[in-house]
Protein backbone atom coordinates (compact mmCIF):
# COMPACT_ATOMS: atom_id res chain seq x y z
CA UNK A 1 0.00 0.00 0.00
CA UNK A 2 1.24 3.48 -0.84
CA UNK A 3 2.21 5.79 2.04
CA UNK A 4 0.17 8.97 1.62
CA UNK A 5 1.69 10.72 4.63
CA UNK A 6 3.41 14.02 3.94
CA UNK A 7 4.97 14.28 7.39
CA UNK A 8 6.35 11.95 10.08
CA UNK A 9 3.62 10.27 12.13
CA UNK A 10 4.47 9.33 15.73
CA UNK A 11 2.69 6.23 17.02
CA UNK A 12 2.10 6.21 20.79
CA UNK A 13 2.41 3.10 22.94
CA UNK A 14 -0.82 2.30 24.84
CA UNK A 15 1.04 2.93 28.14
CA UNK A 16 2.03 6.43 26.96
CA UNK A 17 -1.41 7.83 26.30
CA UNK A 18 -1.57 11.42 25.13
CA UNK A 19 -4.86 12.98 26.20
CA UNK A 20 -6.95 15.23 23.96
CA UNK A 21 -10.44 16.67 23.65
CA UNK A 22 -12.58 17.27 20.61
CA UNK A 23 -14.54 20.48 21.08
CA UNK A 24 -17.61 21.38 19.05
CA UNK A 25 -19.48 24.59 19.93
CA UNK A 26 -22.83 23.87 21.57
CA UNK A 27 -22.16 20.12 21.80
CA UNK A 28 -20.55 17.87 24.43
CA UNK A 29 -16.74 17.82 24.46
CA UNK A 30 -15.41 14.39 23.53
CA UNK A 31 -12.46 13.10 25.57
CA UNK A 32 -10.06 10.95 23.59
CA UNK A 33 -6.61 9.35 23.54
CA UNK A 34 -4.15 10.07 20.74
CA UNK A 35 -3.07 6.93 18.85
CA UNK A 36 -0.73 8.75 16.48
CA UNK A 37 0.19 12.35 15.78
CA UNK A 38 1.83 14.32 12.98
CA UNK A 39 2.14 17.96 11.97
CA UNK A 40 -0.88 17.47 9.71
CA UNK A 41 -3.28 15.53 11.92
CA UNK A 42 -3.89 12.67 14.29
CA UNK A 43 -5.77 9.47 14.94
CA UNK A 44 -7.72 9.35 18.19
CA UNK A 45 -9.48 6.68 20.24
CA UNK A 46 -12.82 7.63 21.76
CA UNK A 47 -14.31 5.42 24.45
CA UNK A 48 -17.79 6.83 23.93
CA UNK A 49 -19.51 8.62 21.11
CA UNK A 50 -22.36 10.25 23.05
CA UNK A 51 -23.21 12.77 20.36
CA UNK A 52 -23.13 12.19 16.61
CA UNK A 53 -19.82 12.92 14.92
CA UNK A 54 -19.38 12.56 11.20
CA UNK A 55 -16.81 12.70 8.44
CA UNK A 56 -16.42 16.31 7.34
CA UNK A 57 -17.36 17.79 10.73
CA UNK A 58 -15.23 20.74 11.82
CA UNK A 59 -14.10 21.00 15.43
CA UNK A 60 -11.24 22.15 17.63
CA UNK A 61 -8.75 19.55 18.82
CA UNK A 62 -7.24 20.33 22.20
CA UNK A 63 -4.01 18.43 22.85
CA UNK A 64 -3.63 18.23 26.63
CA UNK A 65 -0.62 16.01 27.40
CA UNK A 66 -0.18 12.92 29.56
CA UNK A 67 0.51 11.93 33.15
CA UNK A 68 2.94 9.00 32.71
CA UNK A 69 5.49 7.58 32.08
CA UNK A 70 7.07 10.95 31.23
CA UNK A 71 4.61 13.72 32.16
CA UNK A 72 3.92 16.18 29.38
CA UNK A 73 1.79 19.30 29.36
CA UNK A 74 0.77 20.19 25.85
CA UNK A 75 -1.84 22.92 25.89
CA UNK A 76 -2.52 23.34 22.19
CA UNK A 77 -5.80 23.97 20.34
CA UNK A 78 -5.96 23.30 16.60
CA UNK A 79 -8.89 23.69 14.18
CA UNK A 80 -9.55 20.25 12.67
CA UNK A 81 -11.78 18.28 10.33
CA UNK A 82 -12.90 14.66 10.73
CA UNK A 83 -11.56 12.59 7.81
CA UNK A 84 -12.64 9.15 8.99
CA UNK A 85 -14.64 7.57 11.80
CA UNK A 86 -14.63 3.80 12.42
CA UNK A 87 -15.94 1.63 15.24
CA UNK A 88 -13.77 -1.20 16.61
CA UNK A 89 -15.80 -3.10 19.19
CA UNK A 90 -16.69 -0.57 21.88
CA UNK A 91 -14.10 1.98 20.72
CA UNK A 92 -14.35 4.59 18.01
CA UNK A 93 -11.28 5.65 16.02
CA UNK A 94 -11.34 9.09 14.49
CA UNK A 95 -8.93 10.55 11.96
CA UNK A 96 -8.47 14.30 12.10
CA UNK A 97 -6.75 16.67 9.69
CA UNK A 98 -5.43 19.85 11.25
CA UNK A 99 -6.66 22.93 9.39
CA UNK A 100 -4.69 26.12 8.86
CA UNK A 101 -5.73 29.30 10.61
CA UNK A 102 -6.24 32.56 8.74
CA UNK A 103 -3.38 33.95 10.85
CA UNK A 104 0.01 32.81 9.50
CA UNK A 105 1.66 33.50 12.88
CA UNK A 106 -0.68 31.08 14.62
CA UNK A 107 0.03 28.41 11.99
CA UNK A 108 3.74 28.86 12.60
CA UNK A 109 3.33 28.65 16.38
CA UNK A 110 1.26 25.46 16.14
CA UNK A 111 3.75 23.85 13.74
CA UNK A 112 6.70 24.78 15.99
CA UNK A 113 4.98 23.45 19.12
CA UNK A 114 4.07 20.17 17.41
CA UNK A 115 7.56 19.82 15.90
CA UNK A 116 9.26 20.34 19.28
CA UNK A 117 6.90 17.86 20.94
CA UNK A 118 7.36 15.19 18.24
CA UNK A 119 11.16 15.56 18.31
CA UNK A 120 11.17 15.27 22.10
CA UNK A 121 9.02 12.11 21.87
CA UNK A 122 11.42 10.56 19.33
CA UNK A 123 14.39 11.34 21.58
CA UNK A 124 12.65 10.00 24.67
CA UNK A 125 11.72 6.76 22.90
CA UNK A 126 15.25 6.33 21.52
CA UNK A 127 16.79 6.93 24.97
CA UNK A 128 14.40 4.44 26.58
CA UNK A 129 15.29 1.82 23.94
CA UNK A 130 19.02 2.42 24.50
CA UNK A 131 18.64 2.02 28.27
CA UNK A 132 16.91 -1.37 27.80
CA UNK A 133 19.87 -2.78 25.84
DAURDA-V223375 format. One record per residue. N is the residue number from 0. PSI is psi in whole degrees, -180 to 180 (NA if undefined). Layout:
n: [N,N]
psi: [PSI,PSI]
This chain:
n: [0,1,2,3,4,5,6,7,8,9,10,11,12,13,14,15,16,17,18,19,20,21,22,23,24,25,26,27,28,29,30,31,32,33,34,35,36,37,38,39,40,41,42,43,44,45,46,47,48,49,50,51,52,53,54,55,56,57,58,59,60,61,62,63,64,65,66,67,68,69,70,71,72,73,74,75,76,77,78,79,80,81,82,83,84,85,86,87,88,89,90,91,92,93,94,95,96,97,98,99,100,101,102,103,104,105,106,107,108,109,110,111,112,113,114,115,116,117,118,119,120,121,122,123,124,125,126,127,128,129,130,131,132]
psi: [141,137,115,1,136,-18,163,137,120,121,128,140,148,-27,-8,47,129,124,148,167,145,116,128,121,131,7,161,141,136,118,142,170,137,124,-47,159,140,179,-24,-10,-167,164,132,153,124,131,-33,145,84,-17,139,139,136,161,133,-14,139,143,180,126,125,112,123,-32,-160,163,-36,162,-28,106,139,132,121,91,89,128,130,128,139,165,137,124,-21,157,119,141,132,98,-121,-8,153,135,135,128,131,135,129,135,146,151,162,-19,112,-35,-41,-42,-43,-42,-43,-47,-42,-44,-44,-42,-47,-44,-48,-39,-41,-39,-41,-45,-45,-44,-42,-44,-41,-40,-39,-36,-26,-15,NA]
